[in-house]
Amino acid sequence: MSRQQLAVQRARKSFQTGKTKPLESRIHQLRNLLRFVTERRRDIAEAVKKDLSKSEHGTELFETLGVEGEIKLAIEKLAEWAAPRPVEKSLLTISDEVFMHPEPLGVVLIIGAWNYPWAVTLQPLVGAIAAGNAAVIKPSEVCCHSAKVMEELLPQYLDKDLYPVVTGGVPETQELLRQRFDHIFYTGSSAVGKLVMEAAARNLTPVTLELGGKSPCYIDKNCDITVACRRITWGKFVNCGQTCIAPDYVLCDPSIQNRVQEEIKNCIKEFYTDDPKTFEDYGRIINKRHFKRIMALMEGSTVVVGGDSDESQCYIAPTVLKNVTGESKVMKEEIFGPLLPIITVSGVDEAIQFINEREKPLVIYVFSNDNKLIKRVIAETSSGALLANDCLVHFTVSSLPFGGVGNSGMGCYHGRYGFDQLSHMRSCLIKQLKMEGVNSMRYPPHTAKKLGWARFFLLKQINLGRLRRMMLLAMFVGVASFVVQRFLR
């Protein structure tokens, strides 16, 4: 039996003991996870430095800070999230208990990604623990140092039977996908997402796929272009462009193209100095395979900012491209690197058409002072999210679900949405063995009179909330009338 099979069997047996059911047990594990993130901050930062050349402060800002927030929110809100949720009643259920009861799914497989090896692996884990599941954690093998730290240190804080860490490459992941899980949570590319979904289908296992795609960024010519370009520059070149929600390309009017290029150039210099290669807050491409892939994407486009590279260091400078069309090589796949193509469009009409002719993106960015224009983009496009006048920051809002649509993914997480995604909402109806006469309409023999009563009870739309308010008002009027009459005697 492989170690992947053993890990899954161990997690399932441990889950079946029921020890994840009590909220106290879940909170205990969440607190241990919080201790891991805070006590091992330096170990995490050193691993990320080796994997992606991120600085220590950059790692905390983009990797662990959000995880800390998610854990603290889950601890604070768990009792509320896990409580039975009453639902609207009908005439037939007015005297019954009708509610949804969140229950654990079972054993969840979490397959992490390499671009943010801690954030996108541990945040789903928070939801899995909060919902009462066991979880097999598979960090990306591409970030080998982070995977090693996770494998060695996480079991010192979490129940190692409930939450085993399984490392390895493609063969190990394939072996894991041959096992039966109750949910699979995958973060990564659309191409691999299809393979994960195919493997999950063999066991009718539900999936959450956090994918990516080409997230467009439309700049209205009448907005504050300086501020817009500052925020776009930050969002694009964070983590050397290796962010699933990074602006993939810019759409703007030809009249502002040169201004946009110049503003982005100035921001690159401000953020990363004249020589980003020597600046510690500018990272590197994860490996030479991706380096060569990104460099090849520039073919056929004109470099107007940056363009420098060093294969020995997997370094590509922050780069802006022009003379780009929808047919350019750089527009054929998600860039996932520090290249920012600028495509000219005549206005918002053409921008919306350009976006809608392609796969649904993970996020659409729009920069405009015109609220009607923003609302129009919302109404006439589809994406996992839409963010106006900023980049990336919607990911930090735990009250918003994070996820894609269509080619950019399915399912969502963050905060309560992560809990709900990894829970089964069990429908519960508790009746009493009374009022049997009401049930006669459903028992044979079936008559026109019984059908009439059934039609009334099943199809009659009555606002029970309003009915309750009217009854309370009637009671209040009755009491008031009684009091008035008593005092007027």
N, C-alpha and C positions, 0 to 999 in steps of 0.2 A: 504494500500500500504506500502511495506517495505521501510526502509530507503535506502536500496540499489537501489530499483526502483526509489525512489525520487531523489537520487543523479544522476543517469543516465539521468532521464528526465530533471533535472535542467541543466545538462551539455549540453544536446542536444538542449534545447531551447535557451540557451545562445549562443551556437555555431551558431545556425540558424539565429541569429541577424546579423551575418557577422562581428562581432567586432574582430575576430582573423585574418581577411584577411589582413589588412594593416600591413606592416612590422614594422611600428613604434609601433604598439600595441604589437607585438610579442617581440620586443626588450625591451619594457617597462617591460613586464613580466619576461623576462630573467634577466634583471638587478635586479628586485625584488628578483628573486631566488638567484642571486649572493649575494645580501644583506643578505638574510636568512642564507646562508651557512657561511658567514663571521661573521655576528653579533651574530649568535646563535651557534658558534663553541663550546663553553663550554657546552651548553645544550646538544648538540649532543654527545660530548665526555663523559659526565656523563652518558647518556643513554646507550652508547655502553659499558662503563665500567661495568654497572650493568648487561647488557645482555651477554657479551662475555669476560669480564675481560681484555679488551684491555686498554693499557695506552693511555693518552691524545695525546701524540705525535704519537703513532701508529695509532690512529684513524684518525688524520689529514693526515698522510702519505698515508694510505690505503683506506680511506673513502671519505674525502672531497676535498683533493688536486686535484684529477682527475676530480671531478665534477666542481670545479672552472675553470680548464683548458678548459673543454668542453663548459662551458657557455661563457667564453671569446672568444673562437674560433667561436662559433655560432654567437655571436654579431658582430664580425669582418667580418665574411664571409657571413652573411645572404643574403645581397643584391645579391651577386654573385650566391649563391645556388638557390635562388628563381627566378632568371632571366630566361626568355625563353631560351631554348637550341637548337640552329640551328642544323639540321641534314643534311646528305649528300643528294644532289638532284639527280634526274635522268633527262633524256632528256625530259620526259613528264612534269616535275615540275621545269624546269630550270628557268622559269620566275615567279614562285610562291613563297610564303612564306611557308616554311616547318620547323616546330619546335616542341619541346616538352615543355609543360607548366606545371611546378609543381603546384599542387593544394592540399589543405588539404583533408585528408580522411574523417574526421568528429570527432567522439568521440572514443578515444582510451582507452582501459583498460590496466593498467600497474600493474602486479602482481609481487611484489618484493620478494626477498629471504632473509633468516635470516643470512647467513654467512657474508655478507657485506650489512647490512640493509639500508645504505644510498647510497653507490656508485651504486649498481645495481638497485636501485629504482629511484634515481634522474637523472642518466645519460640518461636512456630512456626518462624521462620527458623532458630533454633539447631538444632532437630531436622532441618530440611531440609538444612542444611550438614553436620551430623554424619553423616547417612545417605548423603551423597555426591550429593545432587541439585543441579540448578540450580533457581533460584526467581525467579519474577516477583513483585515486591512491589507491592501496590496498597493504599496507605494510604487511610484514610477522607477524603473530600473535605470532610466536615463540620468536621473539625479542620484547617482550611486552613494554619495556620501550622506545625503539626507536619508536615503532608504536604510543605510546601515545604522545611523543614529536612532532612527525610529524603531528598527528591529531590536536593537540592544537595550534601549532605555525605556520605551513605552511600557513593556511588560513589568517594569519595576514599579509602575504606578497604577496600571489598570489590571483587572482580573485577566490573567494570561489565558485562561480557558475560554472566557466569553469574548475576548477581543484579541485574538492572535494576529500577529503581523507576519505576512508571508512575502518574502522577497523573491526576486528572480526576474527573468526576461520574458520574451514571448512564449516559450514553451511552458513556463510555470503559469503564466496567465491563461493560456489555453487549457491547461489541466484544471485550473480553478473553474473555468467556464463550463467544463464538463460536469461539474458537481451541481447538485440541486440547491438552490437558494430560494429564499422567500422574497427577495428583492435584490436588484443589482443597481448600484449607483456608480455611473461611469462619467469621468470628466476627460475630455480629449477631443480628437478630431472626428469629423463626420464619417470619414471612411472607416475608422475603427469602431465608431459607434454602431454602424450597420452590422459589423461582425458580432459585437456584443449582443445586439438585439436578436440576431439570428440564433446565437447560442442560447439565449434566454428563452426563446420561443419553444425550444425542444422540451423544456420543463414547464411551459406556461408561466414563466417567472416575469413579473412586472419589472419595468426598468425606469430609471431616471437617467436621462442622457443630457449632460451639460456639455454642449459642443461649441461651435464658434461660427465661422463664416466671415463674410466681408461686411463689416459694419460701416455704413456710409455716414458722412458728416456734411451736411448742407450749411453753407454760410450765406445768409441774406446780405446783399450788398449794402443795405441801409443800417446794419447793426454796428456796434462798436468793434471794428475789425481788430484793433490792437488787443483788447481783452479776449476776444474769441480765439485769436491765434495763440495767445499765451496759454490758454487752457487746453487747446488742441495739441500744442507742442508737448505739454506735460503729459497728457493722456496717451499720446502716441508713443513717446520714447521712454516712458517708464519701463523698467525691466528690459531695456533694449528692444522695445516693441513686441516682446513676447507675452502679450496679454490678450486673452480671448475677446475682451470687450474694448480693445484699443480701436480708435478710429482707423479704419482700413484705408479709406480714400476720402478725398475732399471734393465736393461739388460746389462750384461757385460761378458767378457771372464773369465773362472775360474781362470786364472793366476793372475788376478788383484782383485779378490773378497775380499780377506783379506785386501789388501791395501785400497780398497774403504771403507770397514767397518771401518777401523782405522781412515781414513781421516774424515769420517762423524762424528765419535765419537769425534774427536778433535774439529771439528767445532761446534758441539752441546755445548761442554764445553766452547768454546770461545764466542759463541753467548748468551748462556743462563746460564752460570756458572755451577758449580758442582751440583747445586740444582735448576733446572728449576722451581720447585714448588714454590719457594720463589721469583722468578724473575718477575718483573712487566711486562716485554715485552713478557712473555710467557702466553698465554691465557688459556681458559678452554673449554671443550666440552660443547655445547650449553645446553644439558639437560641429564637427567639420561637414557632416552630411547636410545639416541645416544651413550652415554657412554657404555651401556651394549652391544649395537650392535657392536661397535668397538672392545671391549674386546673379544667378541666371535670370531671375525675374526682372532685372533692370534692362535686359536686352530689348532694344526697340524704343526705349524712352530716353528722354533727355534729362541729365542730372543738372539741377540748378542750385542745389545746396548739398554739401557733403560729398558722398560718393567714395571716400577713402576706405580702405580695407586692409586687413592683415590676416591672412589665413592661419598663420602660425599661432595667433592669439584668438582666433575666431572673432575678430573685431570688425565691425562694420559701423562707420560713422552715421550719425543721424542724417538722413538723406531725403531730399525732396525731389520729386520727378515731375516734369511737364511733358507736353505733347503725348498725353496718354488718352486713349479711347477705350471704349468698352471691349474692344477686340485685342487690346495690348496684352502681352504675356503676363504682366503684373496684375491684370484683372481676371485672370483665369483661375486663381486659387487664393485662399486666405494667405496674406503675406506673412504674418506672425514674425515680424522682424522690423528693423528701423527704416523702412521705406515708406514714404508718404506720397502717393500719386495725387496730382491735382487734375481734375477733369472739368472742363468748362461747360456750363449749361446756361440757357437763356433766362432761366428763372425757376420759380418753384414748380411750375407745371412740368417742365422738362425733367427737373430733379425727381419728382414723384414718379414720373413715367420710367426714368432710368432705374430707380430703386425697385419698382414693381415688376420690371422685366427680369429680375434676378431672384435667386432664392431668398427666402425670408431671413433677415439678419438677426443676430443676437440682440443688437441694439441699434437704434437710429439716433444720431445726434443732429440737432438743428440749432443754429445760432441766429436769433432774430429778436428784435424789440417788438415785433408785431405779434400780439397774442393770437389774433385771428389766423395768421399764417401758421403758427405752431399748432393750433387746434386743427387746422386743415391737414397738416402732415399726419397728425394722430388719426384723423378720420379716414384718410385715403391711403394709408399704408398699413402694413402688418409687420411686427417684429416682437422679439422677446420683451424688449423694453424700449421706451423712448425717453431721452434725456435732452432737455432744452437748456442751452447756454452753459453747459459744463460737460466734463467727460469723467467717466468711471465712477463717480461718487454715488450713483444709485446703488452700487454693490454694497455700500456701507450701511444702507438703511434696512434694518432688520424687519421693519414693518412692511416692506415691499417684498413680494416674492421674486426670487432670482431664477431665471430659466429662459429657455429658448422656445421657438415654435418652428415646426417643419424641419428644414435642414439644419437649423441651429439648435435643435434639441427638443426634449419633452420632459414635463415634470418641472418642479421648482423646489427651492429650499430657502433657508434663512429664517431664523426665529420660529414662530408658530408654524410657518409653512413647511419647514424641515420636519418638525414633529408630525404634522398631518401627513406629509408625503410618506413617512416611514411608519405610519400607523394604519390599522384597518378600522374604519368607522363602522362599527357593528350596529346595525339597526335593532332596536329593542322596543317591544310593545308588550306591556303587562296589563292584562285584563283581569277581571274578577268573574267568578262563577255566579253572577247575578244577572238580572234583567234579561233573562233568556227569551222573553217575549219579543224583544227587539230583533232577535236573530231569526224569527220565524219567516221573515221575508226571503231568506236565502235557502231555506229548507224546501225540499219537494213536498207536495207537487207545486210547480211553478205556475202562477196565475197572473193575469193582467193586473190585478190589484196589488199583488206582491211586487211585480215589476215596477209599478208606479211608486210604491214606497221606496224601493231600492233606488230608483232614479232620483227621488227627492233627496235621500240621504247621501248618495254618492256624488251627485252632480250639482246640487244646490250650493251656490257660492255664498257663504255667510262669513262675514268678518267677525270672528270670535273675539278678537281683541276689542273691537268696537262694541260688541255685545256685552262684554264684561264691564267696559267703561259705562255703558248705559245702565247696567244693573247696579253698579256702585253709585252712580248719580241718583238713581231712583231710591236706593237705600238712604243716601244722604238727605234727599228731599223729604223722605218719610220721617226720618229722625228729626229734621229741622221743624217739620210741621208739628210733630208731637210736642217738641220743646216749646214752640211758640204758643200752641193751644194751652199748654199747662200754665205758662206764665201769664196768659191773658185772662184766665179765669178769675 
